[in-house]
Amino acid sequence: REAPWCAGRDLDVCVPQWMRDNFSKGVYPTLEQRQVFAGEAASYVEEALASAASAPLVVSFSFVNDDLRDVFRARFPDAHWALVDTAEADAVERILAREGHFYEVDDERGDEWKFAP
């Protein structure tokens, strides 16, 4: 949902299906694959900035590692950053509300999450 005073983009839409499939098997991307992903995600944000004219752009993502942070800080040196930690219950609620999220909540396992295929 976008506010009238800003645009918003969620980097979860940038996660390719092969990566989602691997996450669901507990296989994480290599450093090179993470760097490629980060570059493609940054390009997605650049395209959004170009189409948002002068409106601020709020970008969200499910997780941030050093690789992604480094690429984004290099590509967007004037950006303002906020890392938001949230309670597990809030995170579960947000995941359940998002279509196509690559995490899914497993009710049988309580608080544990698994990656959705």
C-alpha positions as CSV (number, residue, x, y, z in Angstrom):
1,R,0.0,0.0,0.0
2,E,1.3,3.4,-0.9
3,A,0.8,6.6,1.0
4,P,-0.2,9.7,-1.1
5,W,3.1,11.4,-0.2
6,C,5.5,8.6,-1.1
7,A,6.0,5.5,-3.3
8,G,6.8,2.1,-1.9
9,R,8.6,-1.0,-3.3
10,D,9.1,-4.4,-1.7
11,L,12.3,-6.2,-2.6
12,D,10.7,-9.6,-2.0
13,V,9.3,-9.4,-5.5
14,C,12.9,-9.5,-6.8
15,V,13.7,-12.9,-5.2
16,P,13.9,-15.3,-8.2
17,Q,12.0,-18.6,-8.1
18,W,15.2,-20.7,-8.1
19,M,16.3,-18.9,-5.0
20,R,12.9,-19.4,-3.3
21,D,13.1,-23.1,-4.2
22,N,16.5,-23.3,-2.7
23,F,15.5,-21.5,0.4
24,S,12.7,-24.0,0.9
25,K,15.3,-26.8,0.9
26,G,17.6,-24.9,3.3
27,V,20.1,-24.0,0.5
28,Y,21.3,-20.5,0.6
29,P,22.8,-18.5,-2.3
30,T,26.5,-18.2,-2.7
31,L,28.3,-14.8,-2.2
32,E,28.4,-14.4,-6.0
33,Q,24.6,-15.1,-6.3
34,R,23.8,-12.7,-3.4
35,Q,25.9,-10.0,-5.1
36,V,24.0,-10.5,-8.4
37,F,20.7,-10.5,-6.6
38,A,21.7,-7.3,-4.7
39,G,22.6,-5.6,-8.0
40,E,19.3,-6.6,-9.6
41,A,17.4,-5.4,-6.6
42,A,19.2,-2.1,-6.6
43,S,18.3,-1.7,-10.3
44,Y,14.7,-2.3,-9.4
45,V,14.9,0.5,-6.9
46,E,16.6,2.8,-9.4
47,E,13.7,2.2,-11.9
48,A,11.2,2.9,-9.1
49,L,13.0,6.1,-8.3
50,A,12.9,7.2,-11.9
51,S,9.2,6.6,-12.2
52,A,8.4,8.2,-8.7
53,A,9.6,11.6,-9.9
54,S,10.5,13.6,-6.8
55,A,8.3,11.6,-4.3
56,P,10.2,9.8,-1.6
57,L,10.5,6.0,-2.0
58,V,10.2,3.6,0.9
59,V,11.8,0.2,0.2
60,S,11.1,-2.9,2.4
61,F,12.7,-6.3,2.4
62,S,12.3,-9.4,4.6
63,F,16.0,-9.7,5.5
64,V,19.1,-7.6,5.1
65,N,22.6,-9.1,5.2
66,D,25.9,-7.2,4.8
67,D,26.1,-8.0,1.1
68,L,22.8,-6.3,0.3
69,R,23.5,-3.4,2.7
70,D,26.9,-2.8,1.1
71,V,25.5,-2.8,-2.5
72,F,22.6,-0.5,-1.5
73,R,24.8,2.0,0.4
74,A,27.2,2.2,-2.6
75,R,24.4,2.7,-5.1
76,F,22.3,5.1,-2.9
77,P,24.8,7.1,-0.8
78,D,22.2,9.8,0.0
79,A,19.5,7.4,1.2
80,H,18.3,7.3,4.7
81,W,18.3,3.9,6.3
82,A,16.2,2.3,9.0
83,L,16.5,-1.3,10.2
84,V,13.3,-2.3,11.9
85,D,13.2,-5.2,14.2
86,T,9.8,-6.5,15.0
87,A,8.2,-8.9,17.5
88,E,7.8,-12.5,16.2
89,A,4.0,-12.2,16.4
90,D,4.0,-9.0,14.3
91,A,6.3,-10.6,11.7
92,V,4.0,-13.7,11.4
93,E,1.0,-11.5,10.9
94,R,2.8,-9.5,8.2
95,I,4.0,-12.6,6.4
96,L,0.5,-14.1,6.4
97,A,-0.9,-10.9,4.9
98,R,1.6,-10.8,2.0
99,E,0.9,-12.6,-1.2
100,G,3.9,-14.5,-2.7
101,H,6.1,-14.1,0.3
102,F,9.0,-16.6,0.4
103,Y,8.5,-17.4,4.1
104,E,5.5,-19.3,5.2
105,V,4.3,-19.9,8.8
106,D,4.0,-23.5,9.8
107,D,1.2,-23.6,12.4
108,E,2.2,-27.2,13.4
109,R,5.6,-26.0,14.4
110,G,4.6,-23.0,16.4
111,D,7.0,-20.1,16.0
112,E,9.3,-21.7,13.6
113,W,9.3,-20.5,10.0
114,K,10.2,-22.3,6.9
115,F,10.8,-20.9,3.4
116,A,7.9,-21.3,1.0
117,P,8.7,-22.9,-2.4
